Amino acid sequence: MEGMSPARLVGYLMIVFSPLGFILYNLWFFGRLPGLDPELAVKIVAYLVAALFFGLMGVLGYMVITAPGPRGEGRGGSKDA
């Protein structure tokens, strides 16, 4: 691990924490962690999915608005249309 690049270290950390996060989330979701509301686990995930969806729609809309127009006449259609 001494000469490891930061990108590889991040990759290894992702490999380790991914199953740990999955196990923790499942325990929370099925009510096996005392003191944590399982319904809150569902609400958080639904919120994150909606936030990512609408955020992505906003970014795509911005890209459509700010994209440069076609450069040449050969990209479909005529000038009269």
matplotlib code that plots the C-alpha trace (Angstrom):
import matplotlib.pyplot as plt

x = [0.0, 3.0, 3.3, -0.4, -1.9, -4.8, -7.2, -6.4, -6.8, -10.3, -11.2, -10.2, -12.1, -15.2, -14.9, -14.6, -17.3, -19.9, -20.9, -20.7, -23.0, -25.4, -25.5, -26.0, -28.8, -30.6, -30.4, -31.8, -34.5, -35.7, -35.8, -32.8, -31.0, -32.6, -33.3, -33.4, -36.8, -37.0, -39.5, -36.9, -34.6, -37.2, -37.9, -34.3, -33.8, -36.9, -35.8, -32.3, -33.8, -36.1, -33.3, -30.9, -33.6, -34.6, -31.0, -30.1, -33.1, -31.8, -28.3, -29.6, -31.9, -29.0, -26.9, -29.7, -30.1, -26.4, -25.4, -24.0, -26.1, -25.3, -22.1, -22.9, -25.7, -25.0, -26.5, -30.0, -32.8, -32.6, -32.2, -35.8, -37.4]
y = [0.0, 2.2, 3.2, 3.1, 6.0, 7.9, 6.6, 3.0, 3.8, 5.3, 2.2, -0.1, 1.9, 1.8, -2.0, -2.2, 0.3, -0.8, -4.1, -2.6, 0.2, -2.3, -4.4, -1.4, -0.1, -3.4, -3.7, -0.2, -0.9, -4.1, -2.5, -4.5, -1.3, -0.1, 3.6, 4.1, 4.4, 2.0, 4.3, 7.1, 4.8, 4.7, 8.4, 9.3, 7.1, 8.4, 12.0, 11.3, 9.6, 12.6, 15.1, 13.4, 13.1, 16.8, 17.9, 15.9, 17.4, 20.9, 20.2, 18.7, 21.7, 24.1, 22.1, 22.3, 26.0, 26.8, 24.4, 26.0, 25.8, 23.7, 24.9, 24.0, 23.7, 20.0, 19.0, 18.2, 20.3, 23.4, 27.0, 27.7, 25.3]
z = [0.0, 0.2, -3.4, -4.1, -6.1, -4.5, -7.1, -6.3, -2.5, -3.2, -5.2, -2.4, 0.1, -2.1, -2.3, 1.5, 2.4, -0.2, 1.4, 4.9, 3.9, 2.3, 5.4, 7.6, 5.4, 5.4, 9.1, 9.4, 6.8, 8.4, 11.9, 13.4, 14.6, 17.9, 18.0, 14.2, 12.5, 9.5, 7.9, 7.9, 5.8, 3.1, 3.3, 3.0, -0.1, -1.8, -1.1, -2.5, -5.7, -6.2, -5.6, -8.0, -10.6, -10.5, -10.2, -13.3, -15.1, -14.2, -15.4, -18.7, -19.2, -18.6, -21.1, -23.7, -23.3, -23.4, -26.1, -29.3, -32.4, -35.4, -37.2, -40.8, -43.3, -43.8, -40.4, -41.6, -43.0, -45.2, -44.3, -45.4, -43.0]

ax = plt.figure().add_subplot(projection="3d")
ax.plot(x, y, z, "-o")
ax.set_aspect("equal")
plt.show()
